[in-house]
Amino acid sequence: MSSSQKIAVVTGASSGIGAVYADRLARRGYDLLLVARRGERLQNLATKLEQAYGIKAETLVADLEKENDLARLETVLAGNPAIRVLVNNAGIARLSSVAETPVQESLAQIALNITALTRLTHAVLPAFKERNEGAIINIASVLAVHALPVSSVYSGTKAFVLNFSRGLQQELASTDVRVQVVLPAATATDLWDISGVPLAALPQETVMSAEHLVDAALAGFDQGEPVTWPSMADTGLWERYDTARSALFAATQTGQPAPRLLAL
Ligand SMILES: NC(=O)c1ccc[n+]([C@@H]2O[C@H](COP(=O)([O-])OP(=O)(O)OC[C@H]3O[C@@H](n4cnc5c(N)ncnc54)[C@H](OP(=O)(O)O)[C@@H]3O)[C@@H](O)[C@H]2O)c1
């Protein structure tokens, strides 16, 4: 994944994982379109990366939970043929029980983590398919396969990202358009303090730096991994999980109630 005059779009580039993706993609020679709400942070990063790597970096200030801003970005994505990479990174977590979470906070997670990611994928896909070139990197989470009492909505949104990406990979199997889904475990970013669970409360040995996370995820990309678990050493675990998942699906294809569920 190296180029010149090709644009990589990174959502949520104003901090954390997205800011590191912006740096690494600029280092690989991509021009950038950096998206988030905090324009000053985006502009500072864009200027820094232009100076460091001699690329061109533009910013687009957008609240991706808002219809107008999302529509504006969709138009840009669909209309610029230089866009070759979309990193669907912007995401939020509100880690609290459903009963104690205002419904608007649950809906905000769904709007950003699911709706925006889906709409931006729709926006780039026709041109990527037409050119038979392009890459979509979707940032999920290890919570895509694990739910905690405080993560029902967040885990649900990330399970969507995993399944959406897996389906897309099959849809695009006969093309050169790549979809990678990345499942980070705890990563040292602002997400935690905003989520309601302070980063300092986590066992520090379980927390990865954002730089290590992105470098590992891009190494997975370069190695052709469709699903990258940056912090997991034993890839056989995922293979066995995925094989069991397939067998579970196959076992449902009976057309009959399971014997234990037959009315007496
Ligand atoms: N940190 C972890 O432990 C961890 C683990 C697994 C997965 N992830 C995932 O990694 C991704 C990046 O998160 P991070 O950890 O880097 O957290 P972060 O530092 O809080 O970054 C989140 C980014 O999303 C942007 N954002 C938030 N709300 C937005 C909105 N309404 N519209 C547009 N942009 C918005 C933020 O920018 P503005 O505030 O400027 O808009 C920021 O740039 C997320 O999808 C997250 O779910 C993180």
Ligand as a Chemical Component Dictionary entry (heavy atoms), coordinates in Angstrom:
data_LIG
# 
_chem_comp.id                   LIG 
_chem_comp.type                 NON-POLYMER 
_chem_comp.pdbx_formal_charge   0 
_chem_comp.three_letter_code    LIG 
# 
loop_
_chem_comp_atom.comp_id 
_chem_comp_atom.atom_id 
_chem_comp_atom.alt_atom_id 
_chem_comp_atom.type_symbol 
_chem_comp_atom.charge 
_chem_comp_atom.model_Cartn_x 
_chem_comp_atom.model_Cartn_y 
_chem_comp_atom.model_Cartn_z 
_chem_comp_atom.pdbx_ordinal 
LIG N1  N1  N 0  -9.008  2.984  22.392 1  
LIG C1  C1  C 0  -9.386  1.700  22.464 2  
LIG O1  O1  O 0  -9.124  0.991  23.464 3  
LIG C2  C2  C 0  -10.116 1.083  21.312 4  
LIG C3  C3  C 0  -10.296 -0.311 21.329 5  
LIG C4  C4  C 0  -11.004 -0.891 20.291 6  
LIG C5  C5  C 0  -11.492 -0.119 19.262 7  
LIG N2  N2  N 1  -11.301 1.238  19.279 8  
LIG C6  C6  C 0  -11.872 2.016  18.173 9  
LIG O2  O2  O 0  -10.871 2.827  17.598 10 
LIG C7  C7  C 0  -11.490 3.925  16.937 11 
LIG C8  C8  C 0  -10.724 5.204  17.260 12 
LIG O3  O3  O 0  -10.890 5.505  18.633 13 
LIG P1  P1  P 0  -9.690  6.017  19.548 14 
LIG O4  O4  O 0  -9.432  4.971  20.546 15 
LIG O5  O5  O -1 -8.586  6.529  18.738 16 
LIG O6  O6  O 0  -10.440 7.186  20.353 17 
LIG P2  P2  P 0  -10.318 8.778  20.321 18 
LIG O7  O7  O 0  -8.900  9.195  20.553 19 
LIG O8  O8  O 0  -11.382 9.273  21.237 20 
LIG O9  O9  O 0  -10.668 9.137  18.802 21 
LIG C9  C9  C 0  -11.973 9.141  18.322 22 
LIG C10 C10 C 0  -11.977 9.975  17.064 23 
LIG O10 O10 O 0  -13.317 9.999  16.531 24 
LIG C11 C11 C 0  -13.687 11.347 16.319 25 
LIG N3  N3  N 0  -15.112 11.525 16.525 26 
LIG C12 C12 C 0  -15.826 11.306 17.657 27 
LIG N4  N4  N 0  -17.114 11.649 17.471 28 
LIG C13 C13 C 0  -17.203 12.096 16.186 29 
LIG C14 C14 C 0  -18.261 12.606 15.411 30 
LIG N5  N5  N 0  -19.506 12.739 15.917 31 
LIG N6  N6  N 0  -18.022 12.980 14.128 32 
LIG C15 C15 C 0  -16.761 12.877 13.618 33 
LIG N7  N7  N 0  -15.720 12.393 14.301 34 
LIG C16 C16 C 0  -15.939 12.018 15.590 35 
LIG C17 C17 C 0  -12.888 12.152 17.319 36 
LIG O11 O11 O 0  -12.655 13.471 16.834 37 
LIG P3  P3  P 0  -13.489 14.787 17.251 38 
LIG O12 O12 O 0  -13.782 14.691 18.711 39 
LIG O13 O13 O 0  -12.549 15.895 16.884 40 
LIG O14 O14 O 0  -14.706 14.764 16.392 41 
LIG C18 C18 C 0  -11.569 11.400 17.325 42 
LIG O15 O15 O 0  -10.731 11.869 16.295 43 
LIG C19 C19 C 0  -12.950 3.918  17.379 44 
LIG O16 O16 O 0  -13.748 3.364  16.339 45 
LIG C20 C20 C 0  -12.947 3.003  18.587 46 
LIG O17 O17 O 0  -14.192 2.385  18.786 47 
LIG C21 C21 C 0  -10.619 1.859  20.269 48 
# 
loop_
_chem_comp_bond.comp_id 
_chem_comp_bond.atom_id_1 
_chem_comp_bond.atom_id_2 
_chem_comp_bond.value_order 
_chem_comp_bond.pdbx_ordinal 
LIG N1  C1  SING 1  
LIG C1  O1  DOUB 2  
LIG C1  C2  SING 3  
LIG C2  C3  SING 4  
LIG C2  C21 DOUB 5  
LIG C3  C4  DOUB 6  
LIG C4  C5  SING 7  
LIG C5  N2  DOUB 8  
LIG N2  C6  SING 9  
LIG N2  C21 SING 10 
LIG C6  O2  SING 11 
LIG C6  C20 SING 12 
LIG O2  C7  SING 13 
LIG C7  C8  SING 14 
LIG C7  C19 SING 15 
LIG C8  O3  SING 16 
LIG O3  P1  SING 17 
LIG P1  O4  DOUB 18 
LIG P1  O5  SING 19 
LIG P1  O6  SING 20 
LIG O6  P2  SING 21 
LIG P2  O7  DOUB 22 
LIG P2  O8  SING 23 
LIG P2  O9  SING 24 
LIG O9  C9  SING 25 
LIG C9  C10 SING 26 
LIG C10 O10 SING 27 
LIG C10 C18 SING 28 
LIG O10 C11 SING 29 
LIG C11 N3  SING 30 
LIG C11 C17 SING 31 
LIG N3  C12 SING 32 
LIG N3  C16 SING 33 
LIG C12 N4  DOUB 34 
LIG N4  C13 SING 35 
LIG C13 C14 SING 36 
LIG C13 C16 DOUB 37 
LIG C14 N5  SING 38 
LIG C14 N6  DOUB 39 
LIG N6  C15 SING 40 
LIG C15 N7  DOUB 41 
LIG N7  C16 SING 42 
LIG C17 O11 SING 43 
LIG C17 C18 SING 44 
LIG O11 P3  SING 45 
LIG P3  O12 DOUB 46 
LIG P3  O13 SING 47 
LIG P3  O14 SING 48 
LIG C18 O15 SING 49 
LIG C19 O16 SING 50 
LIG C19 C20 SING 51 
LIG C20 O17 SING 52 
# 
